[in-house]
Amino acid sequence: MVVLDFRRPTRDEAGHVAGFETLARLTVDGQEANIEGDETVVDFEQRALNLRNGETISFSDDGEEWARGIAAACRTPYLWAEIAEDSDPLPDVSIEAVEIADPATHAAQNSAAALG
């Protein structure tokens, strides 16, 4: 089961972002979907990236994987989706840090080499 919250920013009297409000909550359990709130923010025809294998999928292909992909794709300043609950989350990924002893010297050497 995957639960997504679709949110947008709220603003104060001066127009500054003051927080957020949840417009809709999408619960996907297998191929069953339930929306609480504004149903217009969820587009079941939108294709999404399957984050496990990199293929583009539709809701009808795999509802739960589609919902995970929508959470990654729906990222605008005006509307975004967050995973609130996931019964089979993606594994954590660790990326090794790359150390450059002196970034400025490294860049200058690469620039000089490129210029010949």
Secondary structure by P-SEA (a helix, b strand, c coil): cbbbbbbbbbbccccccccccccbbbbbcccbbbbccccccccccbbbbcccccccccccccaaaaaaaaaaaccccccccccccccccccbbbbbbbbbccaaaaaaaaaaaaac
